[in-house]
Amino acid sequence: MIELEAAGYTYRGGEPLLREMSLHLPPGSFHFLTGPSGAGKSTLLKLCYFELFPTEGDIRILGRSVRGMSRDDIAQTRRRIGVVHQDCQFLDHLPLSENVALPLKVAGKEPEPANLRELLGWVGLERRAEALPPELSGGERQRAALARAVVMAPDLILADEPTGNVDWDMSLRLLQLLVELNRMGKTVLVATHDLNLIRAAKKQVPARVLRIAGARLQLAGADL
């Protein structure tokens, strides 16, 4: 699902942020990505959804090497990847339901009202379908971001600090949704600094933990 082959990334004019990363994340796996602030967690996720491209080595996503992919290839592959950002952005003039359906419309597909209602119900937001984004709480925004990330039925879910702006109860609620996605066969990779969240997940799914340290990616110990 995700294969890193001696991959690395250096921002222009800077020191290497990530280097010599080699790893295989199989389909249906659940992984956490940890490391101190500035270690490169967000950068690694951006490499996995083609916002950035490796400056060394190679990355294969969903069986496709990022090397030499055309813009059309990238667009097609991105449709199989759902991304949840910590600072999720919405179009404030559109109701929640239309914000969640935007990826479908961008892809030229007309959302099915029944499917959209079911999705909003799954994240507990069916009654907020007509609310505008500024009217949503932090937890509601994060659940809406997750709904939008999975509206295209992706195979791979990438989440960057999805619980960073919510309380513990909401963190557990978001975690449960991610666990459910994993149990449906989705591959899930979550960047987080919250070790309690990782411990809670490991009670439900065989989650593995990756750590970025010294610009390199490692499998963390089993003591988390």
C-alpha positions in Angstrom: 0.0 0.0 0.0 2.8 2.4 1.0 6.4 1.5 0.1 9.4 3.7 0.9 12.6 2.8 -0.9 15.5 4.8 0.6 13.3 7.8 0.3 14.1 11.3 1.6 13.2 14.9 1.4 15.1 18.1 1.6 13.5 21.5 1.5 15.3 23.9 -0.9 18.3 25.4 0.7 18.0 23.4 3.9 19.4 20.3 5.6 17.8 16.9 4.8 14.6 16.7 6.9 14.0 13.0 6.0 16.5 10.5 4.6 17.0 6.8 3.8 13.5 5.8 4.7 12.7 2.2 3.8 9.4 0.6 4.9 6.4 -1.3 3.7 2.9 -0.7 5.0 0.7 -3.5 3.8 -3.0 -3.1 2.8 -5.4 -3.1 5.7 -2.7 -2.1 8.3 -3.0 0.6 11.0 0.1 2.7 11.7 0.8 5.7 13.9 3.6 8.1 13.1 5.2 9.9 16.0 8.2 12.1 16.6 8.9 15.6 18.0 7.5 18.8 16.5 9.5 19.6 13.3 10.7 16.0 12.9 8.9 15.7 9.5 5.7 13.9 10.3 3.5 16.2 8.2 6.2 16.2 5.4 6.1 12.4 5.3 2.3 12.5 4.9 2.5 15.1 2.2 4.9 12.7 0.3 2.2 10.0 0.6 -0.5 12.1 -1.0 1.7 13.8 -3.7 1.7 17.3 -2.3 5.5 16.8 -2.1 7.8 14.5 -4.0 10.9 12.8 -2.7 14.2 14.4 -3.4 15.9 11.1 -3.0 14.9 7.5 -3.4 11.3 6.5 -4.3 7.9 6.1 -2.8 5.2 3.7 -4.2 1.6 4.5 -3.2 -1.1 2.0 -4.1 1.3 0.2 -6.3 2.4 3.3 -8.3 5.8 4.9 -8.1 5.7 8.6 -7.7 8.6 8.9 -10.2 7.4 9.8 -13.6 3.7 9.9 -12.9 1.7 12.2 -15.1 -0.7 14.8 -13.7 -3.6 12.6 -14.7 -2.1 9.6 -12.9 -1.6 11.7 -9.8 -5.2 12.9 -9.9 -6.5 9.4 -10.3 -4.4 8.0 -7.5 -5.3 10.8 -5.2 -9.0 9.8 -5.5 -8.0 6.6 -3.6 -6.5 8.5 -0.8 -8.4 10.3 2.0 -6.6 13.0 3.9 -7.6 14.5 7.2 -5.7 17.7 8.1 -5.3 19.0 11.7 -6.4 22.5 10.5 -9.2 21.4 8.2 -10.5 24.0 5.8 -14.0 24.4 4.5 -15.9 26.8 2.3 -17.7 28.9 4.8 -20.6 29.9 2.5 -21.6 26.2 1.8 -23.5 24.0 4.3 -21.7 21.1 5.8 -23.3 18.5 3.5 -22.0 20.3 0.4 -18.6 20.7 1.9 -18.4 17.0 2.5 -19.6 16.2 -1.0 -17.0 18.5 -2.7 -14.5 15.8 -3.6 -17.3 14.0 -5.5 -18.3 17.1 -7.4 -14.6 17.8 -8.3 -14.4 14.3 -9.7 -17.5 14.9 -11.8 -19.7 12.7 -9.7 -23.2 13.6 -8.4 -23.5 12.7 -4.7 -26.3 10.4 -3.8 -28.4 12.0 -1.1 -29.0 8.7 0.7 -25.3 7.9 0.8 -24.4 11.4 2.0 -27.0 11.1 4.8 -25.6 7.7 5.8 -22.1 9.1 5.8 -23.0 12.1 7.9 -24.9 9.8 10.3 -21.8 7.6 10.6 -19.8 10.6 12.0 -22.8 11.8 14.0 -23.5 14.9 12.0 -26.7 14.1 10.1 -28.6 16.8 12.1 -25.9 19.4 11.2 -26.1 18.8 7.5 -27.3 22.4 6.8 -25.0 24.1 9.3 -22.3 26.4 7.9 -18.7 25.7 8.9 -18.4 28.7 11.3 -21.3 27.3 13.3 -19.5 24.0 13.9 -17.5 23.1 17.1 -13.9 21.8 16.8 -15.0 18.2 17.2 -17.7 18.6 14.6 -15.2 20.1 12.2 -12.9 17.2 12.7 -15.6 14.7 12.1 -16.7 16.6 9.0 -13.2 16.5 7.8 -13.1 12.7 8.2 -16.4 12.4 6.4 -15.1 14.5 3.5 -11.9 12.4 3.5 -13.8 9.1 3.0 -16.7 10.3 0.8 -14.8 8.9 -2.3 -14.4 5.5 -0.6 -10.6 5.6 -0.6 -8.3 2.7 0.1 -5.8 4.7 2.1 -6.6 7.1 5.0 -3.9 9.6 6.1 -4.6 11.8 9.2 -2.3 14.6 10.4 -2.9 15.2 14.1 -6.7 14.7 13.7 -7.2 14.9 17.5 -4.9 17.8 18.2 -7.6 20.4 18.7 -10.3 18.4 20.5 -10.8 17.0 24.0 -10.1 13.4 25.1 -13.7 12.2 24.7 -13.8 13.6 21.2 -10.4 12.1 20.5 -11.7 8.7 21.4 -14.7 9.2 19.2 -12.6 10.1 16.2 -10.3 7.2 17.0 -13.3 4.8 16.9 -14.2 6.0 13.5 -10.7 5.4 12.2 -10.7 1.9 13.8 -14.0 1.2 12.0 -12.5 2.2 8.7 -9.5 -0.1 9.3 -11.8 -3.0 10.2 -13.5 -2.3 6.8 -10.1 -3.1 5.2 -8.8 0.5 4.8 -5.1 1.2 5.4 -4.8 4.0 8.1 -1.7 6.1 8.9 -2.1 8.7 11.7 0.5 11.3 12.7 0.2 12.1 16.3 2.1 13.0 19.4 -0.6 11.6 21.7 0.7 8.4 23.3 -2.5 7.9 25.2 -4.4 7.8 21.8 -1.9 5.2 20.5 -2.4 3.1 23.7 -6.2 3.3 23.3 -5.9 2.2 19.6 -3.7 -0.8 20.4 -6.4 -2.2 22.6 -8.7 -2.4 19.6 -6.5 -3.1 16.5 -3.0 -4.4 16.0 -1.6 -0.9 15.4 2.1 -0.4 14.7 4.1 2.7 15.7 6.6 4.4 13.5 8.9 7.1 14.9 10.9 9.8 13.1 14.2 10.5 14.8 17.3 12.0 13.4 15.7 12.4 10.0 15.1 8.7 9.8 12.1 6.5 10.2 12.1 3.6 12.7 9.6 1.1 14.1 9.0 2.1 17.7 9.3 -0.3 20.6 6.3 -2.4 21.8 6.2 -0.5 25.1 3.8 2.3 23.9 
